[in-house]
Amino acid sequence: MSDTPPASDLLALLQDLRLSPPRVIQSPPTQPRRASVALIIRLRPAPELVFEGHEPDGYTGQVIKEADWGQGYTLDDFFRLPWVNHPNTVPEILFIRRAPHNSPSSSSSSSSTTSHTHARWSSHIAFPGGRHEPDDQSAYFTALRETWEEIGVDLAEKEFLHVGRLDEREVTTSLGKRLLMILSPFVFLQTSPFSPTPELQATEVSSLHWVPLSMLSPPFEPEQWSQIEIDISTRLSPRNQFVRWCLRNLIGKMQFGCVLLPDEPEHLAEGFDPNFEFEEPLEGGGGSWTVNGQRQLRLWGLTLGMTLDLIAHYPRAASAHLVLPPSRASSKPPSPTRSEFAIPDPKTPVTVQSSFEDQWEAAKKALDAAKKDGTAPSAVDEKRDGASGAGMTTVFPRFSYPDVNFWIWVFGRRYRQVIQGWENSVHGPDRAADRRVNWSGQALATFYSAVRQALVVTIIMRALLSGVGMAGLAWLLWRGLGGAGGHEL
């Protein structure tokens, strides 16, 4: 256990976040769609602290004056407040659970497009946010507007500070063939001990959850880590049931890692029943799950990737494991120590190209430059699983059939090189060539390129083996029937 207060860990995270220039992806001409999300952090006060205006009946002890709550403070001054640095103060991050598509509120929509969107993202765990509208002044404004519309929280008020942003990410179709949009994650800090009362938009959000950051820091306990299976056949052939059946048997299902979190909502949408039985989406991957009779949240995919991107800014040594081995359960790496220098101003974002315009050249130049100056990852580094790590690769799936995973490994040489270069850009020396590379997009493009090649080989081999098997069976039947006929004669 760390002797430093939790706020010191959060301060170290924010210091590193603001020292890291975020990568902003330039939209290609063929796909201008963009979206923004808000990662909102708060510090839940220690339960033994009493604040002015919130005294229990008959209380006569020490009270923290409203002037010392922190509203309107700068980051430097906020992190000097006594209640912020109390050892029992808990940093938390906000998640929302999307409305289930079969709930009365969401099913009232008459639009078939909206209904399809609800079905696909039914009960998913996410950050508040949404698509950029033509009237939005910027990606930052989109995050503010969408947060206000979905949960009724105004991030422009004095209770919140915009403290930084994460690298943008590309959102693609299931096999990475087509770019859907570019996602901009913005990070906000609540500078008040009390959160404003949210007003959840029932057609979009069913519940709001605050989760301690300590529960989201790798390595995870084995019982906290699980898998989600996605039936990719429903995306490749959404209408033809026979084709879906063939694809499901030929290539199996995608398996994504997920973190299990307690389902303890702080606020519910009007009309939402907390005992509602969630219906799993057709393709799988809903955000709610029941384990041993207790319902839990399943954090996975892009939301988990962005969460781990944020957690990766803790300046601790990179973990060699995403999930702790059983022999090392309950033993996590030490927390970082607090730096005494003031929180720096955010770095200017660096504009990078979409991986759909530059799929390899920029990464290759950065990797070649690392080899020339001797900062390329060593053989030992290449064998590490996870590292900074966790957020880089956890959004990429495995398949339920081992031979598909084998062929992905065979065709995934470029993907492994990109991951090594990405890790080196995070933990190695700061080089301009690394900052100009869209590492997340390059990893996505090279991984799904390997997946597509692996699936083609798998389907061809399965078809050939099936053909050979059927031919062999036919020959045996013909021989058996022919032998029986000859014996009768």
C-alpha positions as CSV (number, residue, x, y, z in Angstrom):
1,M,0.0,0.0,0.0
2,S,1.2,3.5,-0.7
3,D,1.8,6.0,2.1
4,T,0.9,9.0,-0.2
5,P,-2.7,10.3,-0.3
6,P,-4.7,9.3,-3.4
7,A,-4.8,12.9,-4.6
8,S,-1.0,12.7,-5.0
9,D,-1.4,9.9,-7.5
10,L,-4.0,11.9,-9.4
11,L,-1.8,14.9,-9.4
12,A,1.1,12.9,-10.8
13,L,-1.3,11.6,-13.5
14,L,-2.4,15.1,-14.5
15,Q,1.2,16.4,-14.5
16,D,2.1,13.7,-17.0
17,L,-1.0,14.2,-19.0
18,R,-0.4,17.9,-19.5
19,L,3.3,17.2,-20.4
20,S,2.3,14.8,-23.2
21,P,1.3,16.5,-26.5
22,P,-2.0,14.8,-27.6
23,R,-2.2,13.6,-31.2
24,V,-5.1,15.1,-33.2
25,I,-6.0,13.1,-36.3
26,Q,-6.7,15.0,-39.5
27,S,-10.0,13.8,-41.0
28,P,-9.5,12.2,-44.5
29,P,-11.6,13.8,-47.3
30,T,-13.6,10.6,-47.6
31,Q,-14.8,10.6,-44.0
32,P,-15.3,13.9,-42.2
33,R,-17.4,12.5,-39.3
34,R,-16.0,13.2,-35.8
35,A,-17.2,12.7,-32.2
36,S,-16.1,13.7,-28.7
37,V,-16.4,12.3,-25.3
38,A,-15.8,13.6,-21.8
39,L,-13.8,11.8,-19.1
40,I,-14.9,13.4,-15.9
41,I,-12.9,12.9,-12.7
42,R,-13.9,13.9,-9.2
43,L,-12.5,13.5,-5.7
44,R,-15.0,11.9,-3.4
45,P,-14.4,13.4,0.1
46,A,-13.5,11.3,3.1
47,P,-16.7,10.3,4.9
48,E,-15.6,11.8,8.2
49,L,-15.3,15.3,6.7
50,V,-18.1,17.7,7.2
51,F,-18.8,20.6,4.9
52,E,-20.6,23.9,5.5
53,G,-24.3,23.6,4.8
54,H,-24.1,19.8,5.0
55,E,-23.8,19.3,8.8
56,P,-25.6,16.5,10.4
57,D,-28.3,17.4,13.0
58,G,-26.7,18.5,16.2
59,Y,-23.1,18.5,14.8
60,T,-20.8,21.0,16.6
61,G,-17.4,20.0,15.3
62,Q,-15.1,21.4,12.6
63,V,-16.7,22.4,9.3
64,I,-15.0,23.0,6.0
65,K,-16.1,26.5,4.8
66,E,-17.6,26.8,1.3
67,A,-14.8,29.1,0.4
68,D,-12.4,26.2,0.9
69,W,-14.2,23.7,-1.3
70,G,-12.2,24.5,-4.4
71,Q,-14.8,25.9,-6.8
72,G,-13.1,28.3,-9.2
73,Y,-9.7,27.4,-8.0
74,T,-6.7,26.8,-10.3
75,L,-5.3,23.3,-10.4
76,D,-2.3,24.3,-8.3
77,D,-4.5,25.8,-5.5
78,F,-7.1,23.0,-5.7
79,F,-4.5,20.3,-5.0
80,R,-3.3,22.2,-1.9
81,L,-6.6,22.0,-0.2
82,P,-6.7,19.9,3.0
83,W,-9.8,17.9,2.1
84,V,-8.4,17.0,-1.3
85,N,-5.2,15.6,0.3
86,H,-7.0,13.7,3.0
87,P,-5.9,10.0,3.0
88,N,-9.5,8.8,2.7
89,T,-10.4,11.0,-0.3
90,V,-11.1,8.8,-3.3
91,P,-10.5,9.8,-7.0
92,E,-13.3,8.5,-9.2
93,I,-14.2,8.6,-12.9
94,L,-17.7,8.8,-14.4
95,F,-19.2,6.2,-16.7
96,I,-22.7,6.0,-18.1
97,R,-24.7,2.9,-19.1
98,R,-26.5,3.3,-22.4
99,A,-30.2,2.7,-22.4
100,P,-31.2,-0.9,-23.2
101,H,-32.9,-1.0,-26.6
102,N,-35.8,-3.1,-25.3
103,S,-36.7,-0.6,-22.5
104,P,-39.9,1.4,-22.8
105,S,-38.0,4.7,-23.1
106,S,-35.7,3.7,-25.9
107,S,-38.2,1.7,-27.8
108,S,-40.5,4.7,-28.1
109,S,-38.2,6.1,-30.9
110,S,-39.8,5.8,-34.3
111,S,-36.6,6.0,-36.3
112,S,-35.3,2.7,-37.6
113,T,-31.8,4.1,-37.7
114,T,-32.0,5.1,-34.1
115,S,-33.5,1.8,-33.1
116,H,-30.6,-0.1,-34.8
117,T,-28.1,2.1,-33.0
118,H,-29.9,1.4,-29.7
119,A,-29.8,-2.3,-30.4
120,R,-26.1,-2.3,-31.1
121,W,-25.0,-0.3,-28.1
122,S,-27.7,-1.5,-25.8
123,S,-26.6,-1.2,-22.1
124,H,-22.9,-0.5,-23.1
125,I,-20.7,1.2,-20.6
126,A,-19.4,4.5,-22.1
127,F,-18.3,8.1,-21.4
128,P,-20.8,10.8,-22.1
129,G,-20.4,12.2,-25.6
130,G,-21.6,11.9,-29.2
131,R,-21.2,13.1,-32.8
132,H,-20.0,16.5,-33.9
133,E,-22.9,18.7,-35.2
134,P,-22.5,21.3,-38.0
135,D,-23.1,24.1,-35.5
136,D,-20.4,22.9,-33.0
137,Q,-17.5,25.3,-32.9
138,S,-14.9,22.6,-32.1
139,A,-14.4,19.1,-30.8
140,Y,-14.2,20.5,-27.3
141,F,-17.6,22.2,-27.7
142,T,-19.0,18.9,-28.9
143,A,-17.9,17.2,-25.6
144,L,-19.6,20.0,-23.6
145,R,-22.8,19.9,-25.6
146,E,-23.2,16.2,-25.6
147,T,-22.5,15.9,-21.9
148,W,-25.1,18.5,-21.2
149,E,-27.7,16.8,-23.4
150,E,-27.1,13.3,-22.1
151,I,-26.6,13.7,-18.4
152,G,-27.5,17.4,-17.7
153,V,-24.1,18.4,-16.4
154,D,-22.6,21.7,-17.6
155,L,-18.9,21.3,-17.8
156,A,-18.5,25.0,-18.5
157,E,-19.5,25.9,-14.9
158,K,-16.9,26.8,-12.3
159,E,-17.2,23.4,-10.6
160,F,-15.2,21.9,-13.5
161,L,-11.8,22.4,-15.1
162,H,-10.7,21.1,-18.5
163,V,-7.3,19.5,-17.5
164,G,-6.2,17.9,-20.8
165,R,-7.0,15.6,-23.6
166,L,-6.0,12.1,-24.8
167,D,-4.8,11.0,-28.2
168,E,-7.6,10.8,-30.7
169,R,-8.7,7.4,-31.9
170,E,-10.2,6.1,-35.1
171,V,-13.5,4.2,-35.0
172,T,-13.8,1.7,-37.8
173,T,-16.1,-1.2,-38.9
174,S,-15.7,-4.6,-37.4
175,L,-12.7,-5.7,-39.5
176,G,-11.1,-2.2,-39.8
177,K,-12.0,-1.9,-43.5
178,R,-13.8,1.4,-43.3
179,L,-13.4,4.5,-41.1
180,L,-16.6,5.5,-39.3
181,M,-15.4,8.6,-37.4
182,I,-12.6,10.1,-35.4
183,L,-13.1,10.3,-31.6
184,S,-11.7,13.1,-29.4
185,P,-11.4,12.4,-25.7
186,F,-11.3,15.4,-23.3
187,V,-10.5,15.1,-19.6
188,F,-12.2,17.2,-16.9
189,L,-11.8,17.6,-13.2
190,Q,-14.6,18.4,-10.8
191,T,-13.3,21.0,-8.3
192,S,-16.1,20.7,-5.8
193,P,-16.7,18.0,-3.1
194,F,-20.3,17.7,-4.3
195,S,-21.4,16.7,-7.8
196,P,-24.3,18.5,-9.5
197,T,-27.5,16.6,-9.7
198,P,-27.6,15.0,-13.2
199,E,-30.7,14.9,-15.4
200,L,-30.3,11.7,-17.5
201,Q,-31.8,11.6,-21.0
202,A,-33.8,8.4,-20.6
203,T,-33.7,7.6,-24.4
204,E,-29.9,7.6,-24.3
205,V,-28.7,6.8,-20.8
206,S,-30.1,4.4,-18.2
207,S,-27.7,5.0,-15.2
208,L,-24.7,7.0,-14.1
209,H,-21.8,5.3,-12.2
210,W,-18.7,6.7,-10.4
211,V,-15.9,4.2,-10.3
212,P,-12.7,4.6,-8.2
213,L,-9.6,5.0,-10.4
214,S,-7.9,2.4,-8.2
215,M,-10.2,-0.3,-9.6
216,L,-9.1,0.6,-13.2
217,S,-5.3,0.4,-12.8
218,P,-3.6,-2.7,-14.2
219,P,-2.6,-5.3,-13.3
220,F,-6.1,-6.6,-12.6
221,E,-7.1,-9.3,-10.2
222,P,-8.0,-12.5,-12.0
223,E,-11.6,-12.4,-10.8
224,Q,-11.9,-8.8,-12.2
225,W,-10.9,-9.7,-15.7
226,S,-13.1,-11.6,-18.2
227,Q,-14.0,-11.9,-21.8
228,I,-16.8,-10.8,-24.1
229,E,-17.7,-12.8,-27.2
230,I,-18.9,-10.9,-30.2
231,D,-20.7,-12.8,-33.0
232,I,-19.0,-11.2,-36.0
233,S,-21.3,-13.0,-38.4
234,T,-24.1,-10.7,-37.5
235,R,-22.1,-7.7,-38.8
236,L,-20.7,-9.5,-41.9
237,S,-24.1,-10.8,-43.0
238,P,-26.8,-9.1,-40.9
239,R,-29.8,-10.5,-42.9
240,N,-29.0,-13.9,-44.2
241,Q,-29.3,-16.5,-41.4
242,F,-27.7,-19.3,-43.4
243,V,-24.6,-17.2,-44.3
244,R,-24.4,-16.2,-40.6
245,W,-24.5,-19.9,-39.6
246,C,-21.7,-20.7,-42.1
247,L,-19.5,-17.8,-41.0
248,R,-20.1,-18.6,-37.3
249,N,-18.9,-22.2,-37.8
250,L,-16.0,-21.2,-40.2
251,I,-14.4,-18.4,-38.2
252,G,-15.9,-18.6,-34.7
253,K,-16.4,-15.5,-32.5
254,M,-14.3,-12.5,-31.5
255,Q,-13.2,-12.4,-27.9
256,F,-12.5,-9.0,-26.3
257,G,-11.0,-8.6,-22.8
258,C,-13.2,-6.7,-20.3
259,V,-12.9,-5.4,-16.7
260,L,-15.8,-6.4,-14.4
261,L,-17.0,-3.6,-12.1
262,P,-19.7,-3.5,-9.5
263,D,-23.1,-2.4,-10.8
264,E,-23.8,0.3,-8.2
265,P,-25.4,3.3,-10.0
266,E,-25.4,6.7,-8.3
267,H,-28.3,8.0,-10.4
268,L,-31.0,6.3,-12.5
269,A,-32.9,7.7,-15.5
270,E,-36.5,8.6,-14.9
271,G,-38.6,5.5,-15.4
272,F,-35.7,3.1,-15.5
273,D,-36.2,0.0,-13.3
274,P,-32.9,-1.0,-11.6
275,N,-34.1,-4.6,-11.6
276,F,-34.7,-4.5,-15.4
277,E,-33.6,-7.7,-17.1
278,F,-31.1,-6.6,-19.8
279,E,-31.5,-8.3,-23.1
280,E,-28.1,-9.2,-24.7
281,P,-27.6,-7.6,-28.1
282,L,-27.8,-10.0,-31.1
283,E,-24.1,-9.9,-31.6
284,G,-23.3,-10.0,-27.9
285,G,-21.2,-7.5,-25.9
286,G,-23.8,-5.9,-23.6
287,G,-22.4,-3.8,-20.7
288,S,-24.2,-5.7,-17.9
289,W,-23.5,-9.2,-16.8
290,T,-24.6,-11.4,-13.9
291,V,-21.9,-13.3,-12.0
292,N,-22.8,-15.5,-9.0
293,G,-26.2,-13.8,-8.8
294,Q,-24.7,-10.3,-8.7
295,R,-25.0,-7.9,-11.7
296,Q,-21.7,-6.3,-12.8
297,L,-20.7,-3.8,-15.4
298,R,-18.5,-5.0,-18.3
299,L,-16.0,-2.3,-19.4
300,W,-14.5,-3.2,-22.8
301,G,-13.6,-2.1,-26.3
302,L,-12.9,1.6,-27.0
303,T,-14.1,2.8,-23.6
304,L,-11.7,0.5,-21.9
305,G,-8.9,1.5,-24.2
306,M,-9.5,5.2,-23.5
307,T,-9.7,4.5,-19.7
308,L,-6.3,2.7,-19.8
309,D,-4.9,5.5,-22.0
310,L,-5.7,7.8,-19.1
311,I,-4.4,5.4,-16.4
312,A,-1.1,5.0,-18.4
313,H,-0.2,8.6,-17.4
314,Y,0.6,7.4,-13.9
315,P,4.4,7.7,-14.0
316,R,4.9,4.2,-12.5
317,A,7.0,1.5,-14.0
318,A,5.0,-0.4,-16.7
319,S,3.5,-3.6,-15.5
320,A,4.5,-6.8,-17.3
321,H,1.0,-8.1,-16.9
322,L,-2.5,-6.9,-17.7
323,V,-3.9,-9.5,-15.4
324,L,-2.1,-10.7,-12.3
325,P,-1.0,-14.4,-12.3
326,P,-2.7,-16.3,-9.4
327,S,0.5,-16.5,-7.5
328,R,0.8,-12.7,-7.5
329,A,-2.8,-11.7,-6.9
330,S,-3.4,-8.8,-4.5
331,S,0.2,-7.5,-5.1
332,K,0.2,-4.4,-7.3
333,P,3.1,-2.1,-8.2
334,P,3.7,0.8,-5.9
335,S,1.9,4.1,-6.5
336,P,3.9,7.0,-7.9
337,T,5.2,9.6,-5.5
338,R,4.0,13.2,-5.7
339,S,6.1,15.7,-7.6
340,E,6.4,19.1,-5.9
341,F,6.5,21.2,-9.0
342,A,3.4,23.0,-10.2
343,I,1.0,21.5,-12.7
344,P,2.2,22.6,-16.2
345,D,0.1,24.1,-18.9
346,P,-1.2,21.5,-21.5
347,K,1.1,20.9,-24.5
348,T,0.0,22.0,-27.9
349,P,-1.6,19.1,-29.8
350,V,0.3,17.5,-32.7
351,T,-1.7,16.9,-35.9
352,V,-1.2,13.5,-37.5
353,Q,-2.6,11.7,-40.5
354,S,-5.4,9.2,-40.5
355,S,-4.2,5.6,-40.9
356,F,-6.6,5.4,-43.9
357,E,-4.3,7.9,-45.7
358,D,-0.9,6.7,-44.3
359,Q,-1.1,3.1,-43.3
360,W,2.6,2.3,-42.8
361,E,5.1,4.9,-44.0
362,A,5.1,7.2,-41.0
363,A,5.5,4.3,-38.6
364,K,8.2,2.8,-40.7
365,K,10.2,6.0,-40.7
366,A,9.9,6.3,-36.9
367,L,11.0,2.7,-36.4
368,D,13.9,3.1,-38.7
369,A,14.9,6.3,-36.9
370,A,14.8,4.5,-33.6
371,K,17.1,1.8,-34.9
372,K,19.6,4.3,-36.1
373,D,19.9,6.1,-32.8
374,G,19.8,2.9,-30.8
375,T,16.5,3.5,-29.0
376,A,14.5,0.7,-30.7
377,P,12.8,-1.8,-28.3
378,S,15.1,-4.6,-27.2
379,A,14.4,-8.3,-27.5
380,V,13.4,-8.3,-23.9
381,D,11.0,-5.5,-24.4
382,E,9.4,-7.3,-27.4
383,K,8.5,-10.2,-25.1
384,R,6.7,-8.1,-22.6
385,D,2.9,-8.5,-22.6
386,G,0.9,-5.4,-21.9
387,A,3.3,-2.7,-20.7
388,S,2.1,0.8,-21.2
389,G,0.6,-1.4,-22.9
390,A,-2.6,-2.4,-21.6
391,G,-4.5,0.4,-23.3
392,M,-2.7,-0.2,-26.6
393,T,-3.7,-3.8,-27.2
394,T,-6.7,-4.5,-25.0
395,V,-9.1,-3.2,-27.7
396,F,-7.9,-5.8,-30.1
397,P,-9.7,-9.2,-30.0
398,R,-8.7,-12.8,-30.2
399,F,-10.8,-15.4,-31.9
400,S,-12.4,-18.5,-30.4
401,Y,-10.7,-20.8,-32.9
402,P,-6.9,-21.2,-32.1
403,D,-6.0,-21.6,-35.8
404,V,-7.4,-18.1,-36.6
405,N,-5.2,-16.6,-33.9
406,F,-2.2,-18.5,-35.3
407,W,-2.7,-17.1,-38.8
408,I,-3.2,-13.6,-37.3
409,W,0.2,-14.0,-35.6
410,V,1.7,-15.2,-38.9
411,F,0.5,-12.1,-40.8
412,G,0.9,-9.7,-37.9
413,R,4.6,-8.8,-38.2
414,R,3.9,-5.2,-39.0
415,Y,1.3,-5.0,-36.2
416,R,3.9,-6.2,-33.6
417,Q,6.5,-3.7,-35.0
418,V,3.9,-0.9,-34.6
419,I,3.1,-1.9,-31.0
420,Q,6.9,-2.0,-30.2
421,G,7.3,1.4,-31.7
422,W,4.3,2.7,-29.8
423,E,5.6,1.5,-26.5
424,N,9.0,3.0,-27.3
425,S,7.4,6.3,-28.0
426,V,5.8,6.3,-24.6
427,H,8.7,5.0,-22.4
428,G,11.7,5.9,-24.6
429,P,13.2,9.3,-25.4
430,D,11.0,12.1,-26.7
431,R,11.6,12.2,-30.5
432,A,9.8,14.4,-33.1
433,A,9.4,11.4,-35.5
434,D,7.4,9.5,-32.8
435,R,5.1,12.5,-32.1
436,R,4.1,12.7,-35.8
437,V,2.9,9.0,-35.9
438,N,-0.7,8.1,-35.4
439,W,0.3,5.0,-33.4
440,S,-3.2,3.9,-32.4
441,G,-4.5,4.2,-35.9
442,Q,-1.4,2.4,-37.3
443,A,-1.9,-0.4,-34.8
444,L,-5.6,-0.7,-35.7
445,A,-4.8,-0.8,-39.5
446,T,-2.0,-3.3,-39.3
447,F,-3.9,-5.6,-36.8
448,Y,-7.1,-5.8,-38.9
449,S,-5.1,-6.2,-42.1
450,A,-3.6,-9.3,-40.5
451,V,-7.1,-10.4,-39.3
452,R,-8.5,-10.1,-42.8
453,Q,-5.7,-12.2,-44.3
454,A,-6.0,-14.8,-41.5
455,L,-9.8,-15.1,-42.1
456,V,-9.3,-15.6,-45.9
457,V,-6.8,-18.3,-45.3
458,T,-8.9,-20.0,-42.6
459,I,-12.1,-20.0,-44.7
460,I,-10.2,-21.4,-47.8
461,M,-8.5,-24.1,-45.7
462,R,-11.8,-25.0,-44.0
463,A,-13.5,-25.2,-47.4
464,L,-10.8,-27.4,-48.8
465,L,-10.8,-29.7,-45.8
466,S,-14.6,-29.9,-45.9
467,G,-14.4,-30.7,-49.7
468,V,-11.8,-33.4,-49.1
469,G,-13.8,-34.8,-46.2
470,M,-17.0,-34.9,-48.3
471,A,-15.2,-36.5,-51.2
472,G,-13.6,-39.1,-49.0
473,L,-17.0,-39.9,-47.4
474,A,-18.6,-40.2,-50.9
475,W,-15.8,-42.5,-52.0
476,L,-16.3,-44.7,-48.9
477,L,-20.0,-44.9,-49.5
478,W,-19.5,-45.6,-53.2
479,R,-17.0,-48.3,-52.4
480,G,-19.2,-49.8,-49.8
481,L,-22.2,-49.8,-52.0
482,G,-20.2,-51.1,-55.0
483,G,-18.7,-53.9,-52.9
484,A,-22.1,-54.9,-51.6
485,G,-23.5,-55.0,-55.1
486,G,-20.6,-57.1,-56.4
487,H,-20.9,-59.6,-53.6
488,E,-24.6,-60.1,-54.4
489,L,-23.7,-60.9,-58.0
